[in-house]
Amino acid sequence: MEPPRFTFNPKDGIDNPALVITDDPDPHSLVPRPCYLKRLEDQSFGFFLRTDRSGRSFEVRDVEPWSPAKRGGLRDGDHVLEVNEEYVHNMDFCRVVRKIQSCGLDLFLLVLRRDEYEEAVSVGVDLQTLAKSSKGDGWSRPRLCHISRHPEDGLGMTITSVEGQKGQFTVNTLTDGPAEKAGVCTGDRLIWINGVMVSTLTHSTLNRTVKRIGDSVTVLVIDREGESCSVRRKTPILPEVAECRGLPHAARTMRLVKGPDGYGFLLRQERLAGSQRKDLVHVLREVDEGSPAEAEGMKDGDLLLAVNGTPVESLEHDDIVKQIRRSRDKVVLTSISIPGRDFYRELGISPLLFYEEASVQDERQQTRIQRELPLRDGRPTIYVEDGEETDRPGQTGSQISQEL
């Protein structure tokens, strides 16, 4: 068959594809995609996170059908730029994994398709600037603020309904009052109070709720410009993407070096008084006097949250013990008091959400070179390069079980 003939029409310009001169890719055509993943208790997000040999990018792999990842719009090959509104490209892989593991039930990712990512890298696009510009002018993060009641000024704020908008409320603050000092600004939109979405409340119900508040309250607020950006992007306003302003009951980090008699404490699985039957916790007990545990400030009765930066609340006792033993002579433990756990439970967020473990033990010793982590269930497995890169279970290479 004779190939089609192409003619030049001066009114239409060049119509021969072979003669078309293309420009370099337009970075403005690259628009990162927000993905909101919401899972249930004991459910996974349903995807693998993988880093390349350079450790500079994070690729989504094996998105499971019908999973929160699939429903949230995540696709195989997507490259993650942000986790919960924080730029993570070029961040340490283990740190990114811990951010995802510690976020609780809600996860917000900003991603580029693989072809878009490769295009952006090839033309030298600043990915951080690209991520920021995709949110639009006026974007800001919500603020999670903890307000302590003053004997005279109270909470130092009043809440008013937005006229004509059901379930919408704004905050007015007293100058130098408790709310303003906690980070709340006049004109902020109130999103939730003590873990309750105010959009589900009437004004009278909200007023009764505020009056019943004791010595303190935790509120999630955002300025109007930030709210407008969230509406335009169709992204939820969640504590997981917020800036933390002075929440109490911080988690404690203990870096233990084993002594002649061990670390000097017991780990017990217990059921808290008044809790549900399956609500078991891992409690630090019988801290020996003069032991490494006591020297690091371990408190009898505190609850264990993480081992070497990895959350362990959902694990069985024996699995946690194995993790600690695998650490050999050094281990990093993260704990919190029972009142602290109760505080975060009431808010419905993880006590590790705003906790950035500063210096976990040497990660090269802990994991050698980590390449792939499945974020599927409560006990993902890290596939470790041991001379050759390992893509799947059963292939050549070492395998380390991370108890989560």
ChimeraX attribute file (.defattr): number of C-alpha atoms within 10 A of each C-alpha:
attribute: neighborCount
match mode: 1-to-1
recipient: residues
	/A:1	3
	/A:2	4
	/A:3	5
	/A:4	6
	/A:5	6
	/A:6	11
	/A:7	9
	/A:8	10
	/A:9	9
	/A:10	8
	/A:11	6
	/A:12	7
	/A:13	9
	/A:14	15
	/A:15	13
	/A:16	11
	/A:17	8
	/A:18	8
	/A:19	8
	/A:20	10
	/A:21	8
	/A:22	6
	/A:23	6
	/A:24	8
	/A:25	13
	/A:26	11
	/A:27	16
	/A:28	10
	/A:29	8
	/A:30	18
	/A:31	17
	/A:32	25
	/A:33	18
	/A:34	23
	/A:35	22
	/A:36	19
	/A:37	20
	/A:38	18
	/A:39	16
	/A:40	11
	/A:41	8
	/A:42	9
	/A:43	14
	/A:44	21
	/A:45	26
	/A:46	22
	/A:47	24
	/A:48	19
	/A:49	25
	/A:50	24
	/A:51	18
	/A:52	14
	/A:53	12
	/A:54	7
	/A:55	16
	/A:56	13
	/A:57	19
	/A:58	26
	/A:59	21
	/A:60	24
	/A:61	21
	/A:62	14
	/A:63	23
	/A:64	19
	/A:65	11
	/A:66	10
	/A:67	19
	/A:68	23
	/A:69	24
	/A:70	18
	/A:71	16
	/A:72	18
	/A:73	13
	/A:74	29
	/A:75	22
	/A:76	17
	/A:77	20
	/A:78	22
	/A:79	28
	/A:80	27
	/A:81	27
	/A:82	20
	/A:83	22
	/A:84	22
	/A:85	21
	/A:86	17
	/A:87	19
	/A:88	21
	/A:89	19
	/A:90	13
	/A:91	14
	/A:92	13
	/A:93	24
	/A:94	15
	/A:95	17
	/A:96	20
	/A:97	20
	/A:98	17
	/A:99	23
	/A:100	20
	/A:101	21
	/A:102	26
	/A:103	21
	/A:104	19
	/A:105	20
	/A:106	20
	/A:107	25
	/A:108	23
	/A:109	22
	/A:110	24
	/A:111	26
	/A:112	24
	/A:113	21
	/A:114	17
	/A:115	12
	/A:116	19
	/A:117	21
	/A:118	13
	/A:119	17
	/A:120	19
	/A:121	12
	/A:122	10
	/A:123	12
	/A:124	10
	/A:125	16
	/A:126	11
	/A:127	18
	/A:128	14
	/A:129	10
	/A:130	17
	/A:131	22
	/A:132	15
	/A:133	14
	/A:134	17
	/A:135	19
	/A:136	16
	/A:137	11
	/A:138	12
	/A:139	18
	/A:140	20
	/A:141	20
	/A:142	24
	/A:143	24
	/A:144	27
	/A:145	24
	/A:146	24
	/A:147	26
	/A:148	18
	/A:149	18
	/A:150	14
	/A:151	8
	/A:152	8
	/A:153	13
	/A:154	16
	/A:155	23
	/A:156	21
	/A:157	19
	/A:158	14
	/A:159	19
	/A:160	16
	/A:161	16
	/A:162	12
	/A:163	9
	/A:164	7
	/A:165	9
	/A:166	13
	/A:167	18
	/A:168	19
	/A:169	22
	/A:170	20
	/A:171	18
	/A:172	18
	/A:173	20
	/A:174	18
	/A:175	13
	/A:176	11
	/A:177	19
	/A:178	22
	/A:179	30
	/A:180	19
	/A:181	18
	/A:182	21
	/A:183	17
	/A:184	30
	/A:185	20
	/A:186	17
	/A:187	17
	/A:188	23
	/A:189	25
	/A:190	24
	/A:191	25
	/A:192	22
	/A:193	20
	/A:194	20
	/A:195	18
	/A:196	17
	/A:197	15
	/A:198	19
	/A:199	16
	/A:200	13
	/A:201	16
	/A:202	15
	/A:203	18
	/A:204	9
	/A:205	12
	/A:206	20
	/A:207	14
	/A:208	11
	/A:209	14
	/A:210	16
	/A:211	9
	/A:212	9
	/A:213	12
	/A:214	9
	/A:215	12
	/A:216	14
	/A:217	17
	/A:218	20
	/A:219	22
	/A:220	27
	/A:221	29
	/A:222	23
	/A:223	21
	/A:224	16
	/A:225	15
	/A:226	22
	/A:227	23
	/A:228	16
	/A:229	17
	/A:230	18
	/A:231	12
	/A:232	11
	/A:233	14
	/A:234	12
	/A:235	14
	/A:236	12
	/A:237	20
	/A:238	20
	/A:239	26
	/A:240	23
	/A:241	22
	/A:242	21
	/A:243	17
	/A:244	18
	/A:245	17
	/A:246	14
	/A:247	15
	/A:248	10
	/A:249	16
	/A:250	16
	/A:251	21
	/A:252	18
	/A:253	24
	/A:254	20
	/A:255	19
	/A:256	22
	/A:257	16
	/A:258	16
	/A:259	13
	/A:260	8
	/A:261	9
	/A:262	13
	/A:263	19
	/A:264	21
	/A:265	19
	/A:266	12
	/A:267	18
	/A:268	18
	/A:269	15
	/A:270	13
	/A:271	15
	/A:272	14
	/A:273	6
	/A:274	7
	/A:275	9
	/A:276	9
	/A:277	8
	/A:278	7
	/A:279	11
	/A:280	17
	/A:281	22
	/A:282	24
	/A:283	24
	/A:284	20
	/A:285	17
	/A:286	16
	/A:287	21
	/A:288	17
	/A:289	11
	/A:290	9
	/A:291	20
	/A:292	23
	/A:293	24
	/A:294	19
	/A:295	15
	/A:296	14
	/A:297	13
	/A:298	26
	/A:299	18
	/A:300	16
	/A:301	18
	/A:302	21
	/A:303	25
	/A:304	24
	/A:305	26
	/A:306	23
	/A:307	25
	/A:308	24
	/A:309	26
	/A:310	25
	/A:311	22
	/A:312	24
	/A:313	19
	/A:314	18
	/A:315	16
	/A:316	15
	/A:317	17
	/A:318	11
	/A:319	16
	/A:320	23
	/A:321	13
	/A:322	12
	/A:323	18
	/A:324	16
	/A:325	12
	/A:326	12
	/A:327	15
	/A:328	11
	/A:329	13
	/A:330	18
	/A:331	22
	/A:332	20
	/A:333	23
	/A:334	24
	/A:335	26
	/A:336	23
	/A:337	19
	/A:338	15
	/A:339	11
	/A:340	18
	/A:341	20
	/A:342	13
	/A:343	18
	/A:344	19
	/A:345	13
	/A:346	12
	/A:347	17
	/A:348	15
	/A:349	20
	/A:350	19
	/A:351	23
	/A:352	25
	/A:353	19
	/A:354	21
	/A:355	16
	/A:356	13
	/A:357	19
	/A:358	9
	/A:359	12
	/A:360	18
	/A:361	16
	/A:362	11
	/A:363	13
	/A:364	9
	/A:365	9
	/A:366	15
	/A:367	17
	/A:368	12
	/A:369	18
	/A:370	24
	/A:371	22
	/A:372	26
	/A:373	22
	/A:374	22
	/A:375	22
	/A:376	20
	/A:377	14
	/A:378	18
	/A:379	17
	/A:380	17
	/A:381	19
	/A:382	21
	/A:383	26
	/A:384	22
	/A:385	20
	/A:386	14
	/A:387	10
	/A:388	11
	/A:389	19
	/A:390	20
	/A:391	15
	/A:392	12
	/A:393	12
	/A:394	9
	/A:395	12
	/A:396	15
	/A:397	16
	/A:398	16
	/A:399	18
	/A:400	12
	/A:401	13
	/A:402	20
	/A:403	21
	/A:404	22
